[in-house]
Amino acid sequence: MKNFQWGLFIFCAVCIGLYPATYLLFDMSQGLLSSKPAEVLTNSYWKFQFYQHIIFGGVALLVGWWQFSKKWRMKYLNTHRLVGKIYFFAFILSGFAGLYLAFYATGGLIASLGFGSLAVLWLFTTVRAYISIRKKDIIAHEHWMIRSYALTFAAVTLRIWLPLFQFGFGMKFMDSYLVIAWLCWVPNLLVAEWIVQNKLHTQKVL
């Protein structure tokens, strides 16, 4: 069961990590972009930030899951550090772009606050992870990276919840999007915190 869950986790991360490539290869104007007003879609700076966010967010999603294999980390420590640098660089570009895009979120203030909070917490947790490893606090670094990647994984959970709300629950896109702006990341962070607290408890017992 654990292997199945790990495999599913990796599968989702890779699939959604590669998903931004569809925006480069195909016409995606009838998807999420169709919900944006014309003045946003014709704004060249918004478009630049949009592609920066999805492409580098995809990179962070693609490389981040490798870091959680203890056996892999111990065997390939230098590669682990290199991948960590790639993740951090991708996160910086995607995170700040995501914060900018939150001001233009479909659905107005509620959605903007949801995605804006996600961007701020993503920036906060990843910077804390970076600071921890610079201080050689490996345990704190691992815990902050769990939180960080849980927020990165919001890209996956958003794409799970959206069709479920629309086709499963029969909700209109706009109504569901307001909920999903928060639902895509809050449960992720709660699960991450549960994992971190379990690790802390285990470490205290040992």
N, C-alpha and C positions, 0 to 999 in steps of 0.2 A: 504493500500500500504506500509506504514511504517513497519507494522508487517511482511509483506511478505519479504521485504528487509532485515529486521533483522533476520528473520528465514533463509533466503538464505545465509546470512553472516555466521551464526552459522553452518549451514549445511556444507558449504565449509570448514570452519575452522576445524570441527570435522573430516570430510572425509580425508582431506589432512594431518591433524594431526596424523591420524591413518595409513596413507599410508606407513610410514617407516617400519611398521610391516611386510609388504609384502616382504621386503628384508631379513627378518629373517625367514620367513615361506616358501618362494618360491624361485625358481631359476630366478633371475632377470637379468641374464647375457645378455639377448637379448634386453634389454631396453636401457636406457641411458648409461649404463656401456659398451655397445658394441662399443661406439664411442671412448673409451679410448684405447690408445696404450698398448701393452702387458707389457712394462716396468713399466707403472703406475699401472696396475691391479695386478702385482706381487710384488709391493712395500708394505710391511706389514704396514709401518707407514702411507702411504696414505690411505690404507684400514681402519686403525684404526680411522683416522681423518674423513674419509667419513662417517663411521657409527656413530661416535660421533656427527657429524654435523646434519645428517638427523634425528637421534633419539631424540636428545635434542631440535632440531629445531621443531620437531613434538610436543614435550611436551610444548614448548613455545606457539605454535599455539593453542594447545588444551586448555590451561588454560588462555591464555591472554584475550580472548573475554569476559570472565566472569566479568572482571574488569570494563567494561564500562556500566554496569547497575547501575544507581544511587540508585535505590530502594534497590538493593541487597547489595551495598556497605554500605549504611546507616544501614541496618538491621543486617548485618553480618560483622562488621568492622574488627574483629580479623581474620576471615576467609579471608577477603580481603587482609589483611597484609600477611597472610601465603601464599596465592596464589601468591602475588606479589614477595615474596622471592623465591618461586619455579620458577616463570617466570624468575627472574633475574639470578638464578643459571643455569637454562637451557640455557638462552641466552649467558652467559659467555662461556659455553662449546661449544655451537653451533657456536657462532659468531667468536671466534678465530679459530676454525676448518674451518669455511667457508672462512676466510681470507687466510688460508694456501691453501685450495683447489682451490682458485681463480687463483693461479699461475699455476695450471694444467688444467684450464678450456678448454673444447673442443672449438676449433676455434681460439686459439692463443691470440694475444695481445688485440684485441678488446673485446673479451669475458672476458678475464682476468681483464681488466680495468672495465668492467661493473659489474661483480660479486665482484671484489675487492672493488669498490666504495660502493656497497650495503653493504658489510661486515663492512667497516669503518664507514659508516653512521649509521648502526644498532648499532654498538658499541657506537658511539658518542651519539645518541639520548637516548639510554637506560641508559647510565651512567649519562647523564644530568637529566633524570627522577629520578634516584636514589639520586643524589646530591640534587635535589629540595626537595624531601620528607624528606631527612635528615635535611634540613633547615626549614622544616615544611611549605614550600611554596606549598600548595596543588594545587593551580591553575596552576602554572608552571609545577608541577609534572604531572597533567592530560594532559596538552598540549604536553609535551615531550613523554608521554606514547602513545598518539594518533599517533605521528610520528613514534615511535618505533614499534608499532603493525602494522602500515601500511607497514613497511619494513618487518616485520615477515610474513605478508600476501603475500609477493612476492612468497612464496612457492606455494600459490594457483594460483595466476595470471600467473605464469610461466606455470603451467599445463593446464591453459585455452588457453593461446596464442599458445603454441606449436602445439597441434593438429589443431587449427584454421589456422595457417600459413601453415602447411603441407598439410592438407586435404581440407581446405577451399580455400586457396590462391594458392595451388599447388606448394609451395616453397620446395626446398630441405632442408633436416634437417640442414646441416651446415650453409646455408645462413640464415635460419630462426633463428637459435640459436644465431647468432651474433647480430641480432636485439633484440631478446627476453632477452638477457643478460642485456639490458638496459630497455626494455619495461616492464619487469616484476615488476620493482620497481619505476621507475621515475613517472609514472602517479599516483601510490599509494601515493607517497610522496606529490605530488601536491594536491591530494584530501584531504590528511591529513592537509596540510597547509591551504587549503580553509576552512576546518572545524574549525581549530584553530582560524583563523582570524575572522570567524563568531562569535565564542564564545567570542573573545576579544571585538568585536563590540557590542555584546549583553550586556556584562558586563559593558561597558562604558555607554551604554544607561540607564541601570538600576542604 
